[in-house]
Amino acid sequence: MNNLKLGVEVVSAHDLMPKDGQGSSSPYVELHFDGQRFRTTTKEKDLDPVWNETFYFNISDPNNLHNLTLDVYVYNNIKNNNSKSFLGKVRLTSTSFVPHCDAAVFHYPLEKRGIFSRVKGELGLKVFIADDPSVKSLNPLPSVEPCHHMDNNSHTQQIPNLVQNSFSKEKAEKRRTFHHLPKNFDHSQKPVIYGIDEMRSESQAPKVFQMRSGSSFYPTDYELKETSPFLGGGQVVGGRVIPGKQPASTYDLVEKMQFLFVRVVKARDLRSVDITGSVDPYVEVRLGNYRGVTKHFEKTQNPEWNDVFAFSRDRVQSSMLDVVVKDKNLVKDDFVGFVRLDLHEIPTRVPPDSPLAPEWYRLADKKGEKTKGELMLAVWFGTQADEAFPNAWHSDAATPTVSSTYIRSKVYHSPRLWYVRVNIIEAQDLVVSDKTRFPEAYVKVQIGNQVLKTRTVQARNMNSFWNEELMFVAAEPFEDHLILMVEDRVGPGKDETIGKVIIPLSTVPKRADDRSVHSRWFNIEKATVIDGDQIKKDKFSSRVHLRICLDGGYHVLDESTQYSSDLRPTAKQLWKPPIGMLELGILDADGLHPMKTRDGKGTSDTYCVAKYGHKWIRTRTIVDSLSPKYNEQYTWEVYDPATVLTVGVFDNNHLVPDGTKDTKIGKIRIRISTLQTGRVYTHTYPLLVLHPSGVKKMGELHLAIRFSCTSMADMMYLYSRPLLPKMHYIRPLTVTQLEMLRHQAVSIVAARLSRAEPPLRKEVVEYMTDVDSHLWSMRRSKANFFRVMSVFSGLLSVSKWFGEVCAWRNPITTVLVHILFVMLVCFPELILPTVFLYMFVIGLWNFRYRPNSPPHMNTKISYADSVSPDELDEEFDSFPSSRASEIVRYRYDRLRSVAGRMQTVVGDMATQFERVQAVVSWRDPHATIIFMAFCLVAALVFYVTPFRVMALSFGFYLMRHPRFRHRLPAVPINFFRRLPARSDTML
């Protein structure tokens, strides 16, 4: 019995000719073989249809197979008149019929039926011979009726168990619709085989799968939200301030917060309530449930405190203020006296009024009768604009376990940093302990924790020559000394100190340009131990030749140049006047995650830190609140618009003794150049932090920002100036030097600010300056790669559009491009005006789509929403790694794989450039001869032919109609790809 069948899988078609008059087609495929005919389904309005349908033809006479052909026709279905139009055909002979194990999908170019046929595109087919008895014979289409006119009942008798006897017209339409499964579909399942019976017997509605790309999804919760708060200057609507009824104050970017201020100045003639006759007084200020306490003095009746207490007026729970003086005791404090004030009688102070003068109040005993002693107080209502606000004890930041110093708002100034350039030239008359050998000398230079060494040089005549420059960072005031130690490499791991030189940095000359600094000889001091404690310094003839200076012409980078907040040089004489003022109002935070547990519930003790230029600010710490309200306003002078303001939120972990490091909650960056001058930006910024478990939103920070420009002309002029001071271009530093010096600068700034009161701790400074941004991260590498791809997406779009023009996808557009090309060639003086006018029109068109809010942290650009857990664990790993050896080995292998792909790309680029060099290098004599002959002919042709004619000819050839194109690569491309490269000579 003959079981041979010819299987044909119709896969897809590509770039079909539009035939419906609307730029599209509704194609289907007909297959003809050995008197049998099958037809696929119709794909509506699709020039790149995908079928994936398989048909089997019966082979009547296997011996006659070599004389049979398979004819495949592609038609456009015209519904209006139930007709069809020809889109192309493919004819395959018996040489294309192979066993199923050897079959593959081939894309055949569509052929014309006649000389006037309009055909383009290709058809993907897989043709094979099957000898499987399980494959049923399929009933072909009748030779006279098309598929969509056939009667359904003629086939239901053959398969009564599969289908019903009649179908409605709607169900027939559904049966002809095929939906593609998503990519993650299980390919191990048996593919569906479509014959004419199976196509007509489909009674179930197909399943529709909707696919969403995870990378294109951006949570709305991570977006910036514009607000319209009522601030001190009025309500902000769309960036404009609508003045209110009350006069505006100097703090017009924050909400007015009313406070009751109590200044406890001093006391006199306090009565003694102790049997010893002395008193250890302190003052307790009570307002409802709030209680503020001053420090106590021992054995004095006339103490002076000068402390200020601030109580939020919104939280006032009493109409009376009690100021109680007590005597400090070990067991129980004694009552000395008190002053009671009615809040309705307290005046209101409005800056810039002078401070309220304090008054003497007689103390009263517990019965309310006047007693001995007086207390000097000043009590008034005010706002956060009051000068007493920063140093005051605040009721919303009150905690009995820590001094109010650690929770106050403060302004810090980072030290002025200098680059120290040490040029070690030579050393003479070195004296070593072993006279029988030549010393192998090197110099070790140290400033604070910074240590660098020169190379080791053998001194054959007891003189060594290095001429090396070493760079360090120093901060004013110069507390550290420059220490140079000349050492002798006696053996492996064994060095002997020859002597040292100590130079105070305050004596080092400063320079603001690249002028030469005079070198000096310094005597080397040799330290010898006489006893156990005494050290004798011998001055002898050994000396070292140095050139040292403090370079003030550089800007010492303590931040990354991509988001630096200051670009001025160190030397003040090079500073330019400011171009504007930046005002920041830190309003409040909302929805913060609890960072600690207190009294059985989650809470946070948060404060904000902002950095711009040399000025750091820190708000007061709001204790035990997940929705803190700060309402503090700060200002900075702006010297360059290409700078960035950084604001971070932290949880204060030092409210208890021996607290851990402050926890980062999140930060935002705002580039000044993206702000419109004079506009008030009021937005809530999402606080996004990358954790080992993924990106998390820790809350929202509400800010008000305004950039005011003093001179628009000066700001525009800065766009023509270099970004960094000129010393960075005259004597540039290497990337390695900049990274090392930046790390040292951050360490110095963190050490200085941690010594302030309250301290701005090291973890805060490092997080604000992104000190670890230079470390390897697979996530950042992928993010930077996709950033590069997005930049080139515009060029790719233009290239794709030009490809469609050359392919005559839209004939009208192609004709217009031809006309424009002819005009530009005939009038070349219009090329540049046309290009610049086009760019102007693009910018004018994009003006309506300009952003109305500052940019913020984007998880999609950062590739934080689709990063794998292992990549995050690698990013948060310490340096050097603390993970197990198996994990480190796996990550190393992965890094080698990535580096291998990069190596391949770099090698391919090198190959292309080497092929260009090989054209005239005679490495391939035949290729060089061909190229020389072409150049000679081209020179003659270009000499006798006008340039415009050649340009027009080349343009028309490049944009020729697809009918005159060939699918194979062009001759110049084939010639170029055959040129030799040096890749075959590499090991």
VOKOLTI-582951 format. One record per residue (C-alpha): z, y, x. Coordinates in steps of 0.5 Angstrom, whole numbers, padded with zeros to 4 digits, always signed. Layout:
<nodes>
ZYX ...
</nodes>
This chain:
<nodes>
+0000+0000+0000 -0002+0007+0003 +0004+0011+0003 +0001+0017+0008 +0002+0024+0005 +0000+0031+0008 +0006+0035+0008 +0005+0043+0008 +0011+0047+0008 +0009+0054+0006 +0014+0059+0010 +0013+0066+0010 +0007+0071+0010 +0008+0078+0014 +0004+0085+0014 +0000+0083+0008 -0006+0088+0005 -0003+0092-0001 -0008+0091-0007 -0004+0093-0013 -0006+0101-0012 +0001+0102-0011 +0002+0100-0004 +0004+0093-0005 +0002+0086-0007 +0005+0080-0011 +0002+0075-0007 +0002+0067-0008 -0001+0061-0004 -0006+0056-0006 -0007+0050-0002 -0013+0045-0003 -0014+0039+0000 -0018+0032-0001 -0019+0035-0008 -0012+0037-0010 -0009+0044-0011 -0002+0046-0011 +0001+0053-0012 +0007+0057-0010 +0011+0062-0014 +0009+0069-0014 +0013+0074-0010 +0013+0081-0014 +0012+0087-0010 +0013+0084-0003 +0008+0085+0003 +0013+0080+0007 +0014+0075+0002 +0018+0068+0004 +0017+0062+0000 +0020+0056+0004 +0017+0051-0001 +0014+0044+0001 +0008+0040-0002 +0006+0033-0001 -0002+0031-0002 -0004+0024-0003 -0009+0022+0003 -0014+0017-0001 -0017+0014+0005 -0013+0015+0012 -0020+0013+0016 -0023+0019+0013 -0017+0024+0015 -0021+0027+0021 -0027+0029+0016 -0022+0033+0011 -0019+0040+0012 -0014+0044+0009 -0016+0050+0006 -0010+0055+0004 -0011+0062+0000 -0007+0068-0001 -0008+0072-0007 -0005+0078-0011 -0003+0076-0018 -0005+0082-0023 -0001+0081-0029 -0005+0086-0033 -0011+0082-0034 -0009+0075-0031 -0013+0076-0025 -0013+0075-0018 -0015+0079-0012 -0016+0076-0005 -0011+0077+0001 -0014+0072+0006 -0015+0065+0008 -0013+0060+0013 -0017+0053+0014 -0014+0048+0018 -0018+0042+0021 -0015+0035+0022 -0013+0036+0029 -0007+0040+0026 -0004+0034+0023 +0001+0032+0027 +0007+0027+0025 +0013+0030+0022 +0017+0030+0029 +0012+0034+0033 +0011+0039+0027 +0013+0046+0028 +0012+0053+0024 +0006+0056+0026 +0004+0063+0024 -0004+0063+0023 -0008+0070+0022 -0011+0071+0016 -0019+0070+0016 -0024+0074+0012 -0028+0071+0006 -0034+0075+0007 -0036+0081+0012 -0033+0086+0007 -0027+0083+0005 -0020+0087+0007 -0015+0083+0010 -0010+0083+0015 -0003+0080+0016 -0001+0072+0018 +0001+0066+0014 +0007+0062+0017 +0005+0054+0015 +0008+0048+0018 +0003+0042+0017 +0005+0034+0018 +0003+0027+0016 +0009+0023+0013 +0009+0016+0012 +0016+0016+0007 +0015+0011+0001 +0021+0015-0002 +0017+0022-0002 +0014+0022-0009 +0007+0023-0011 +0006+0030-0014 +0002+0032-0019 -0003+0037-0017 -0006+0043-0021 -0012+0042-0026 -0018+0045-0023 -0020+0049-0028 -0013+0053-0031 -0009+0057-0027 -0002+0055-0026 +0001+0061-0031 -0003+0058-0037 -0001+0051-0036 +0003+0048-0042 +0010+0046-0040 +0010+0040-0045 +0004+0036-0041 +0009+0035-0036 +0016+0034-0039 +0014+0027-0041 +0014+0024-0034 +0021+0027-0033 +0025+0027-0039 +0031+0026-0036 +0031+0033-0032 +0028+0038-0037 +0028+0040-0044 +0021+0039-0048 +0020+0047-0050 +0022+0053-0046 +0022+0060-0048 +0018+0065-0044 +0024+0068-0041 +0026+0062-0038 +0019+0061-0035 +0020+0068-0032 +0027+0065-0029 +0024+0059-0027 +0019+0063-0022 +0024+0067-0019 +0027+0064-0012 +0033+0067-0009 +0034+0066-0001 +0041+0063+0001 +0045+0067+0006 +0045+0066+0013 +0052+0062+0013 +0049+0057+0008 +0050+0049+0010 +0043+0047+0013 +0045+0040+0014 +0044+0039+0006 +0037+0036+0004 +0032+0041+0003 +0029+0042-0004 +0022+0040-0004 +0018+0043-0009 +0012+0040-0013 +0008+0042-0019 +0013+0038-0023 +0019+0040-0020 +0017+0048-0021 +0016+0047-0028 +0022+0043-0029 +0027+0048-0027 +0032+0049-0032 +0038+0052-0029 +0038+0059-0027 +0038+0060-0020 +0045+0063-0016 +0044+0070-0013 +0048+0071-0007 +0050+0078-0005 +0051+0080+0002 +0055+0085+0005 +0055+0087+0012 +0062+0088+0015 +0060+0093+0020 +0057+0098+0015 +0064+0098+0011 +0068+0104+0012 +0075+0104+0008 +0076+0110+0004 +0083+0110+0006 +0081+0112+0013 +0077+0118+0012 +0079+0125+0012 +0082+0129+0006 +0081+0136+0005 +0087+0139+0001 +0089+0146-0002 +0096+0148+0000 +0100+0154-0002 +0101+0157+0005 +0105+0163+0008 +0099+0167+0007 +0097+0164+0000 +0093+0158-0003 +0087+0155+0002 +0081+0153-0002 +0075+0151+0002 +0077+0154+0008 +0079+0161+0005 +0086+0164+0004 +0087+0167-0003 +0092+0172-0002 +0098+0171-0006 +0103+0176-0010 +0108+0176-0004 +0106+0179+0003 +0104+0175+0008 +0108+0173+0014 +0107+0171+0021 +0107+0164+0019 +0101+0164+0015 +0099+0157+0016 +0105+0153+0014 +0109+0153+0007 +0115+0158+0007 +0121+0154+0008 +0128+0158+0006 +0134+0156+0010 +0141+0158+0010 +0143+0160+0017 +0150+0160+0020 +0151+0163+0027 +0158+0161+0029 +0159+0166+0035 +0167+0166+0037 +0174+0166+0035 +0180+0170+0037 +0188+0170+0036 +0188+0163+0033 +0194+0160+0031 +0197+0154+0034 +0199+0148+0030 +0201+0143+0036 +0208+0142+0038 +0205+0144+0045 +0203+0151+0043 +0196+0150+0045 +0190+0149+0041 +0183+0145+0042 +0179+0149+0037 +0172+0147+0034 +0168+0149+0028 +0166+0145+0022 +0161+0148+0017 +0160+0145+0010 +0155+0146+0005 +0156+0141+0000 +0155+0134+0003 +0152+0137+0009 +0157+0138+0015 +0155+0141+0022 +0160+0141+0028 +0161+0145+0034 +0163+0143+0041 +0171+0144+0042 +0174+0148+0047 +0181+0145+0051 +0187+0150+0050 +0184+0156+0048 +0185+0161+0043 +0179+0165+0044 +0173+0161+0044 +0166+0162+0044 +0161+0158+0041 +0155+0162+0039 +0152+0156+0035 +0147+0157+0030 +0146+0152+0024 +0141+0152+0019 +0141+0148+0012 +0135+0147+0008 +0135+0152+0001 +0132+0146-0003 +0137+0141-0001 +0143+0146-0002 +0148+0142-0007 +0154+0148-0007 +0154+0155-0009 +0160+0156-0004 +0160+0156+0004 +0166+0153+0008 +0167+0155+0015 +0173+0151+0018 +0176+0152+0024 +0180+0145+0027 +0184+0143+0033 +0182+0137+0036 +0187+0131+0037 +0186+0124+0039 +0189+0121+0032 +0187+0126+0027 +0185+0133+0027 +0189+0139+0025 +0187+0145+0020 +0187+0152+0023 +0184+0156+0018 +0177+0157+0014 +0173+0162+0011 +0169+0161+0004 +0163+0165+0003 +0159+0165-0004 +0152+0164-0003 +0150+0169-0008 +0153+0175-0004 +0149+0172+0003 +0143+0177+0005 +0136+0175+0006 +0133+0177+0013 +0125+0178+0014 +0122+0178+0021 +0121+0183+0024 +0128+0186+0022 +0133+0186+0028 +0138+0180+0028 +0143+0180+0023 +0150+0183+0026 +0156+0178+0026 +0162+0180+0023 +0169+0178+0024 +0173+0174+0018 +0180+0173+0017 +0182+0166+0017 +0185+0163+0011 +0190+0157+0010 +0189+0151+0005 +0192+0155+0000 +0187+0161+0001 +0192+0166+0004 +0190+0170+0010 +0193+0167+0016 +0193+0169+0024 +0186+0169+0027 +0179+0171+0026 +0172+0168+0026 +0166+0172+0028 +0160+0170+0023 +0153+0172+0022 +0150+0168+0015 +0143+0170+0012 +0138+0167+0009 +0131+0166+0013 +0125+0162+0014 +0122+0158+0020 +0119+0165+0022 +0126+0167+0024 +0128+0167+0032 +0134+0163+0031 +0130+0157+0028 +0128+0153+0034 +0135+0153+0037 +0139+0151+0031 +0142+0145+0028 +0138+0143+0022 +0141+0139+0016 +0135+0135+0015 +0135+0132+0023 +0143+0131+0022 +0146+0125+0025 +0153+0124+0028 +0151+0120+0034 +0147+0124+0038 +0147+0132+0040 +0143+0136+0037 +0139+0138+0043 +0135+0132+0043 +0132+0133+0036 +0130+0140+0037 +0123+0143+0037 +0121+0146+0044 +0116+0149+0048 +0114+0146+0054 +0109+0148+0060 +0107+0143+0065 +0107+0145+0072 +0101+0148+0076 +0098+0142+0079 +0094+0143+0086 +0089+0139+0090 +0092+0138+0097 +0086+0136+0102 +0089+0133+0109 +0083+0132+0114 +0086+0128+0120 +0081+0129+0126 +0085+0126+0132 +0091+0125+0136 +0092+0126+0143 +0097+0123+0148 +0099+0117+0144 +0105+0114+0147 +0107+0106+0145 +0113+0102+0147 +0108+0097+0150 +0104+0100+0156 +0100+0094+0157 +0096+0094+0151 +0091+0100+0148 +0094+0102+0141 +0091+0101+0135 +0093+0107+0131 +0092+0109+0124 +0096+0115+0120 +0100+0114+0114 +0100+0120+0109 +0105+0121+0104 +0107+0126+0099 +0112+0124+0094 +0110+0117+0091 +0103+0118+0094 +0101+0114+0100 +0094+0114+0103 +0092+0111+0110 +0086+0112+0115 +0082+0107+0118 +0085+0103+0124 +0082+0106+0131 +0083+0103+0138 +0085+0108+0143 +0083+0106+0149 +0084+0113+0153 +0091+0114+0149 +0087+0118+0144 +0084+0117+0137 +0079+0120+0133 +0079+0119+0125 +0076+0125+0122 +0078+0123+0115 +0079+0127+0109 +0085+0125+0104 +0086+0128+0097 +0093+0129+0094 +0096+0132+0088 +0102+0137+0088 +0106+0141+0083 +0109+0148+0083 +0114+0149+0086 +0113+0145+0092 +0119+0140+0092 +0116+0135+0096 +0114+0135+0104 +0107+0133+0107 +0109+0127+0111 +0105+0124+0117 +0107+0118+0120 +0102+0115+0126 +0103+0108+0127 +0101+0102+0131 +0098+0096+0129 +0102+0091+0133 +0100+0085+0130 +0098+0082+0123 +0103+0085+0118 +0107+0088+0124 +0107+0096+0125 +0110+0100+0130 +0112+0107+0128 +0109+0112+0134 +0112+0118+0131 +0111+0123+0125 +0110+0130+0123 +0113+0133+0117 +0110+0140+0114 +0113+0143+0108 +0108+0144+0103 +0110+0152+0102 +0107+0153+0109 +0100+0150+0107 +0095+0155+0106 +0091+0156+0100 +0084+0157+0098 +0080+0158+0092 +0073+0157+0095 +0070+0153+0100 +0071+0157+0106 +0073+0154+0112 +0080+0153+0114 +0083+0153+0121 +0085+0147+0124 +0092+0146+0127 +0095+0142+0132 +0102+0139+0130 +0107+0136+0135 +0109+0129+0133 +0116+0128+0133 +0119+0121+0135 +0125+0118+0132 +0130+0114+0136 +0137+0111+0134 +0142+0112+0139 +0148+0109+0135 +0149+0106+0128 +0148+0113+0125 +0146+0118+0129 +0138+0119+0130 +0135+0123+0136 +0129+0127+0135 +0125+0127+0142 +0119+0132+0142 +0114+0130+0147 +0107+0131+0149 +0103+0127+0143 +0100+0131+0138 +0095+0131+0132 +0090+0135+0130 +0090+0137+0122 +0086+0141+0117 +0090+0142+0111 +0089+0146+0105 +0091+0147+0098 +0085+0147+0094 +0085+0152+0088 +0078+0152+0086 +0078+0145+0083 +0081+0144+0076 +0086+0138+0077 +0084+0133+0071 +0090+0130+0068 +0086+0128+0062 +0079+0125+0061 +0074+0130+0062 +0071+0128+0055 +0077+0131+0051 +0080+0135+0056 +0084+0141+0053 +0084+0146+0059 +0078+0147+0064 +0081+0153+0068 +0081+0152+0076 +0088+0152+0079 +0088+0159+0082 +0090+0164+0077 +0085+0169+0081 +0079+0165+0078 +0081+0165+0071 +0077+0169+0066 +0080+0172+0060 +0081+0168+0053 +0076+0168+0048 +0080+0167+0042 +0086+0164+0039 +0088+0157+0036 +0093+0157+0031 +0096+0150+0029 +0101+0149+0023 +0104+0142+0023 +0106+0141+0015 +0108+0134+0014 +0107+0127+0014 +0106+0122+0008 +0106+0115+0008 +0109+0113+0014 +0111+0106+0016 +0118+0104+0017 +0119+0104+0025 +0126+0101+0025 +0132+0099+0020 +0138+0103+0018 +0143+0101+0013 +0139+0095+0011 +0133+0099+0009 +0127+0101+0013 +0126+0108+0016 +0123+0113+0021 +0126+0119+0026 +0119+0122+0027 +0117+0128+0031 +0110+0131+0033 +0108+0133+0040 +0101+0137+0041 +0098+0139+0047 +0093+0144+0049 +0092+0147+0056 +0099+0147+0060 +0103+0148+0053 +0106+0142+0050 +0110+0143+0044 +0115+0138+0040 +0117+0139+0033 +0124+0138+0031 +0126+0131+0029 +0126+0129+0022 +0132+0124+0021 +0131+0118+0016 +0125+0120+0013 +0118+0117+0011 +0115+0123+0009 +0118+0129+0013 +0116+0136+0012 +0116+0140+0019 +0112+0146+0017 +0112+0149+0024 +0107+0154+0027 +0104+0154+0034 +0099+0158+0038 +0095+0157+0044 +0090+0162+0048 +0083+0159+0048 +0079+0160+0054 +0073+0155+0053 +0071+0152+0046 +0069+0145+0050 +0076+0143+0050 +0080+0138+0045 +0087+0139+0042 +0091+0133+0041 +0097+0132+0036 +0101+0125+0036 +0107+0123+0032 +0112+0119+0035 +0119+0115+0033 +0125+0118+0036 +0129+0112+0039 +0134+0116+0043 +0138+0118+0037 +0143+0112+0039 +0146+0111+0046 +0141+0107+0051 +0135+0107+0046 +0129+0104+0048 +0122+0108+0049 +0119+0112+0043 +0115+0109+0039 +0108+0111+0038 +0105+0112+0031 +0099+0115+0032 +0095+0121+0034 +0089+0125+0033 +0084+0130+0037 +0080+0136+0034 +0075+0139+0039 +0075+0147+0038 +0067+0147+0038 +0067+0144+0032 +0071+0149+0028 +0068+0155+0025 +0071+0162+0027 +0076+0165+0022 +0076+0159+0017 +0083+0155+0016 +0082+0147+0016 +0087+0144+0012 +0086+0136+0012 +0090+0130+0012 +0089+0126+0018 +0090+0118+0018 +0094+0116+0023 +0090+0110+0026 +0093+0106+0031 +0090+0099+0035 +0095+0094+0035 +0095+0087+0038 +0094+0084+0031 +0088+0090+0029 +0087+0097+0027 +0093+0099+0022 +0094+0106+0018 +0101+0108+0020 +0101+0114+0015 +0098+0121+0014 +0099+0128+0018 +0098+0134+0014 +0095+0140+0019 +0093+0147+0018 +0088+0149+0024 +0085+0156+0025 +0081+0158+0031 +0080+0166+0031 +0075+0168+0036 +0076+0175+0040 +0068+0176+0042 +0063+0172+0039 +0058+0174+0045 +0063+0172+0050 +0064+0165+0047 +0056+0164+0047 +0056+0166+0054 +0060+0160+0056 +0055+0155+0053 +0051+0157+0059 +0056+0157+0064 +0058+0150+0068 +0064+0146+0065 +0068+0145+0071 +0070+0150+0076 +0064+0151+0081 +0068+0147+0087 +0067+0141+0083 +0059+0142+0084 +0060+0145+0091 +0064+0139+0094 +0064+0134+0089 +0070+0129+0089 +0068+0121+0088 +0069+0118+0081 +0074+0113+0085 +0078+0119+0088 +0078+0123+0081 +0081+0117+0077 +0086+0116+0083 +0088+0123+0083 +0088+0123+0075 +0093+0118+0075 +0098+0121+0080 +0097+0128+0076 +0099+0125+0070 +0105+0121+0073 +0107+0128+0076 +0107+0132+0069 +0111+0126+0066 +0116+0126+0071 +0117+0134+0070 +0117+0134+0063 +0122+0128+0063 +0127+0133+0066 +0127+0138+0061 +0132+0138+0055 +0130+0135+0050 +0126+0131+0055 +0119+0129+0053 +0119+0122+0056 +0114+0119+0060 +0111+0114+0055 +0109+0120+0050 +0106+0124+0056 +0102+0118+0058 +0100+0116+0050 +0097+0123+0049 +0093+0124+0056 +0090+0117+0055 +0092+0114+0062 +0090+0107+0061 +0083+0109+0058 +0080+0107+0065 +0082+0100+0064 +0077+0094+0062 +0076+0093+0055 +0071+0088+0051 +0072+0093+0045 +0070+0099+0048 +0064+0096+0052 +0061+0094+0045 +0063+0101+0042 +0060+0104+0048 +0053+0100+0048 +0053+0101+0040 +0053+0108+0042 +0048+0108+0046 +0044+0104+0041 +0045+0110+0036 +0043+0115+0041 +0036+0112+0042 +0035+0110+0034 +0032+0116+0033 +0027+0115+0039 +0026+0108+0036 +0025+0111+0029 +0019+0115+0032 +0016+0110+0035 +0016+0105+0029 +0013+0111+0025 +0008+0112+0030 +0006+0105+0030 +0005+0105+0022 +0001+0111+0024 -0003+0107+0028 -0003+0101+0024 -0006+0105+0018 +0000+0103+0014 -0001+0110+0010 -0008+0112+0011 -0007+0119+0008 -0001+0120+0014 -0006+0117+0019 -0012+0122+0017 -0007+0128+0018 -0004+0126+0024 -0011+0125+0027 -0013+0132+0024 -0006+0135+0028 -0008+0131+0034 -0015+0134+0034 -0012+0141+0033 -0007+0140+0039 -0012+0138+0044 -0017+0143+0042 -0012+0149+0042 -0007+0146+0048 -0003+0153+0047 +0000+0151+0041 +0003+0144+0043 +0010+0148+0046 +0010+0152+0040 +0009+0147+0035 +0014+0142+0038 +0020+0148+0038 +0018+0150+0031 +0019+0143+0029 +0026+0143+0032 +0028+0149+0029 +0025+0146+0022 +0029+0140+0023 +0036+0144+0025 +0035+0149+0019 +0034+0142+0014 +0040+0139+0017 +0044+0146+0016 +0045+0144+0009 +0048+0137+0011 +0053+0140+0016 +0060+0137+0017 +0065+0141+0013 +0071+0138+0017 +0073+0137+0024 +0071+0130+0027 +0077+0124+0027 +0078+0117+0029 +0073+0113+0027 +0074+0105+0027 +0067+0104+0026 +0065+0107+0032 +0071+0105+0036 +0069+0098+0034 +0076+0097+0032 +0075+0094+0025 +0071+0088+0028 +0074+0086+0034 +0077+0079+0035 +0084+0077+0036 +0083+0075+0043 +0079+0081+0045 +0085+0085+0043 +0090+0081+0046 +0086+0082+0053 +0086+0090+0052 +0094+0090+0051 +0095+0085+0057 +0098+0089+0063 +0095+0090+0069 +0095+0085+0073 +0095+0080+0067 +0101+0077+0065 +0098+0071+0061 +0097+0064+0062 +0092+0062+0068 +0088+0058+0062 +0087+0064+0058 +0086+0068+0064 +0080+0063+0067 +0077+0063+0060 +0077+0071+0060 +0074+0071+0067 +0069+0066+0065 +0067+0071+0059 +0067+0077+0063 +0062+0073+0068 +0057+0071+0062 +0057+0079+0060 +0056+0081+0067 +0051+0075+0068 +0047+0078+0062 +0047+0085+0065 +0045+0083+0071 +0039+0080+0068 +0037+0087+0065 +0038+0090+0071 +0034+0085+0075 +0028+0086+0070 +0028+0093+0070 +0028+0093+0078 +0022+0088+0077 +0018+0093+0073 +0019+0098+0078 +0017+0094+0084 +0011+0092+0080 +0009+0099+0080 +0010+0100+0087 +0006+0093+0088 +0000+0097+0085 -0002+0100+0092 +0002+0096+0097 -0003+0090+0098 +0002+0085+0096 -0003+0082+0092 -0010+0084+0095 -0014+0082+0089 -0010+0087+0084 -0010+0092+0089 -0018+0092+0090 -0018+0092+0082 -0014+0098+0081 -0017+0102+0087 -0024+0100+0084 -0021+0103+0077 -0019+0109+0080 -0025+0110+0083 -0029+0110+0077 -0024+0113+0073 -0024+0119+0078 -0032+0120+0077 -0031+0119+0070 -0026+0124+0069 -0030+0129+0074 -0036+0129+0070 -0033+0129+0063 -0029+0134+0060 -0021+0133+0059 -0021+0135+0052 -0027+0129+0051 -0022+0124+0054 -0016+0126+0051 -0019+0126+0044 -0022+0119+0046 -0016+0116+0048 -0012+0119+0042 -0017+0116+0037 -0017+0109+0041 -0010+0109+0041 -0010+0110+0033 -0016+0106+0032 -0016+0102+0025 -0013+0095+0025 -0020+0092+0024 -0022+0094+0031 -0015+0091+0034 -0014+0085+0037 -0007+0081+0037 -0007+0080+0044 -0004+0085+0049 -0008+0090+0052 -0012+0089+0059 -0007+0094+0062 -0001+0091+0060 -0004+0084+0062 -0006+0087+0069 +0001+0090+0070 +0005+0083+0068 +0001+0080+0073 +0003+0084+0079 +0008+0081+0084 +0015+0083+0085 +0021+0082+0090 +0024+0077+0085 +0021+0071+0088 +0024+0073+0095 +0031+0073+0093 +0036+0068+0094 
</nodes>
